Amino acid sequence: MSASAVSLELLPGVTSPLAETTLSRLVLLSHLDHEAEFTLQFTQDCVQLAHRLGRETPLKVDFAAGAVDHRRKFGGGRGQDIAKALGLNKGATPRVLDATAGLGRDAFALASLGCRVDMLERSPVVYALLADGHARALDADPEVAEIAGRMTVFFGSLLDGAIPHEEVDVIYLDPMFPERQKSALVKKEMRFFHAIVGDDSDADALLVAALAVDCARVVVKRPSKAPFLNGEKPSHQIIGKSIRYDIYVKRKLK
């Protein structure tokens, strides 16, 4: 994984332990640059990633509105492909480690279906966005807050041995890839993500690390025509129009 530098802006009157921690991590990784194209802004209302010249709407995590909220209400419940891949359609409600959490959208969808989800994110910038969005969700309306209460956010990487909880039923991997959907919003997010995070060039190693964990299955989200991670053929697949889920079964779900 390669990452570009960002600048960090703390608006007047805002105090934030998260900002201090993020600053330390960016300095440690040499990813802080006051003249960078993107700025991570800590405002009174949220944490957001903005283009330094204001060319696009800032990016933030919001579990209580927009596409995330629509998916919660109308996404298809346990009939969704992701739910089937994780075994929810068979009556299981596994504890999930989302080891490539990103903006947390899949994690929120799984939590809305009753799963406990540990979200692991290794980019300091994305972690700050995700942690802030999760904190605001806990203070949102009761239904969203209840779902967010089944989610936890951790900074780290599976490649460094970071396992937030000793009990995990399913490890979920969604490595970065160039194209997902055609909507303008997703295109903007992908531009932001690739500029800040880069590609998950170590995705093969992530699969190896996931398969080494004591869990029931590993599920990998991939473009429908992409090769298998690390050349590892899955136990079975769920294939959609543009996305597929490769399922590596290790034992029966509880």
BELKAPE-V282485 format. One record per residue. N is the residue number from 1. PSI is psi in radians with two decimals (* if undefined). Layout:
BEGIN
n=N psi=PSI
n=N psi=PSI
END
This chain:
BEGIN
n=1 psi=2.29
n=2 psi=2.64
n=3 psi=2.50
n=4 psi=2.77
n=5 psi=2.68
n=6 psi=2.85
n=7 psi=2.85
n=8 psi=2.29
n=9 psi=2.15
n=10 psi=1.94
n=11 psi=2.62
n=12 psi=2.36
n=13 psi=-0.10
n=14 psi=2.22
n=15 psi=2.37
n=16 psi=1.97
n=17 psi=-0.58
n=18 psi=-0.67
n=19 psi=-0.74
n=20 psi=-0.75
n=21 psi=-0.76
n=22 psi=-0.73
n=23 psi=-0.78
n=24 psi=-0.75
n=25 psi=-0.69
n=26 psi=-0.70
n=27 psi=-0.76
n=28 psi=-0.68
n=29 psi=0.02
n=30 psi=0.65
n=31 psi=0.30
n=32 psi=2.22
n=33 psi=2.00
n=34 psi=-0.24
n=35 psi=0.29
n=36 psi=2.81
n=37 psi=-0.57
n=38 psi=2.57
n=39 psi=2.29
n=40 psi=1.95
n=41 psi=2.28
n=42 psi=1.86
n=43 psi=3.13
n=44 psi=-0.50
n=45 psi=-0.54
n=46 psi=3.07
n=47 psi=2.32
n=48 psi=2.66
n=49 psi=2.10
n=50 psi=2.59
n=51 psi=2.35
n=52 psi=-0.54
n=53 psi=0.13
n=54 psi=0.51
n=55 psi=-0.37
n=56 psi=2.79
n=57 psi=2.33
n=58 psi=2.67
n=59 psi=2.26
n=60 psi=2.90
n=61 psi=2.17
n=62 psi=1.85
n=63 psi=-0.14
n=64 psi=0.11
n=65 psi=3.03
n=66 psi=-2.55
n=67 psi=-0.58
n=68 psi=-0.78
n=69 psi=-0.69
n=70 psi=-0.73
n=71 psi=-0.68
n=72 psi=-0.70
n=73 psi=-0.60
n=74 psi=0.26
n=75 psi=-0.18
n=76 psi=0.08
n=77 psi=-2.42
n=78 psi=0.01
n=79 psi=-0.12
n=80 psi=2.62
n=81 psi=-0.69
n=82 psi=-0.65
n=83 psi=-0.71
n=84 psi=-0.72
n=85 psi=-0.60
n=86 psi=-0.05
n=87 psi=0.15
n=88 psi=-0.50
n=89 psi=-0.23
n=90 psi=0.12
n=91 psi=-0.12
n=92 psi=2.62
n=93 psi=1.40
n=94 psi=2.74
n=95 psi=2.23
n=96 psi=2.39
n=97 psi=1.90
n=98 psi=1.74
n=99 psi=-0.04
n=100 psi=1.14
n=101 psi=-0.66
n=102 psi=-2.25
n=103 psi=0.02
n=104 psi=0.23
n=105 psi=-0.79
n=106 psi=-0.65
n=107 psi=-0.74
n=108 psi=-0.69
n=109 psi=-0.74
n=110 psi=-0.69
n=111 psi=-0.58
n=112 psi=-0.32
n=113 psi=0.14
n=114 psi=-0.09
n=115 psi=2.54
n=116 psi=2.23
n=117 psi=2.10
n=118 psi=2.14
n=119 psi=2.14
n=120 psi=2.14
n=121 psi=2.27
n=122 psi=-0.20
n=123 psi=2.15
n=124 psi=-0.64
n=125 psi=-0.87
n=126 psi=-0.66
n=127 psi=-0.75
n=128 psi=-0.75
n=129 psi=-0.78
n=130 psi=-0.78
n=131 psi=-0.68
n=132 psi=-0.78
n=133 psi=-0.68
n=134 psi=-0.75
n=135 psi=-0.73
n=136 psi=-0.59
n=137 psi=-0.60
n=138 psi=-0.37
n=139 psi=0.17
n=140 psi=-2.87
n=141 psi=2.73
n=142 psi=-0.66
n=143 psi=-0.79
n=144 psi=-0.72
n=145 psi=-0.66
n=146 psi=-0.74
n=147 psi=-0.81
n=148 psi=-0.49
n=149 psi=-0.30
n=150 psi=0.06
n=151 psi=2.51
n=152 psi=2.63
n=153 psi=2.28
n=154 psi=2.54
n=155 psi=2.24
n=156 psi=-3.08
n=157 psi=2.49
n=158 psi=-0.51
n=159 psi=-0.33
n=160 psi=0.17
n=161 psi=0.27
n=162 psi=1.90
n=163 psi=1.73
n=164 psi=-0.56
n=165 psi=2.37
n=166 psi=-0.41
n=167 psi=2.03
n=168 psi=2.27
n=169 psi=-0.73
n=170 psi=2.34
n=171 psi=2.24
n=172 psi=2.25
n=173 psi=2.28
n=174 psi=1.30
n=175 psi=2.68
n=176 psi=2.38
n=177 psi=2.75
n=178 psi=-0.77
n=179 psi=2.35
n=180 psi=-1.09
n=181 psi=-3.11
n=182 psi=0.03
n=183 psi=2.65
n=184 psi=-0.64
n=185 psi=-0.84
n=186 psi=-0.69
n=187 psi=-0.74
n=188 psi=-0.80
n=189 psi=-0.73
n=190 psi=-0.64
n=191 psi=-0.80
n=192 psi=-0.82
n=193 psi=-0.80
n=194 psi=-0.56
n=195 psi=-0.66
n=196 psi=-0.75
n=197 psi=-0.62
n=198 psi=-2.94
n=199 psi=2.68
n=200 psi=1.36
n=201 psi=-0.26
n=202 psi=0.44
n=203 psi=-0.61
n=204 psi=-0.75
n=205 psi=-0.58
n=206 psi=-0.72
n=207 psi=-0.76
n=208 psi=-0.77
n=209 psi=-0.69
n=210 psi=-0.74
n=211 psi=-0.35
n=212 psi=-0.21
n=213 psi=2.54
n=214 psi=1.63
n=215 psi=2.99
n=216 psi=-0.63
n=217 psi=2.75
n=218 psi=2.31
n=219 psi=2.25
n=220 psi=2.21
n=221 psi=2.22
n=222 psi=2.76
n=223 psi=2.55
n=224 psi=-0.52
n=225 psi=0.17
n=226 psi=2.68
n=227 psi=2.83
n=228 psi=2.51
n=229 psi=2.35
n=230 psi=0.32
n=231 psi=0.25
n=232 psi=2.00
n=233 psi=2.25
n=234 psi=2.89
n=235 psi=-0.75
n=236 psi=3.06
n=237 psi=2.72
n=238 psi=2.06
n=239 psi=2.14
n=240 psi=-2.94
n=241 psi=-0.79
n=242 psi=-0.23
n=243 psi=2.52
n=244 psi=2.81
n=245 psi=2.09
n=246 psi=2.17
n=247 psi=2.08
n=248 psi=1.79
n=249 psi=2.23
n=250 psi=-0.57
n=251 psi=3.01
n=252 psi=2.43
n=253 psi=2.57
n=254 psi=*
END
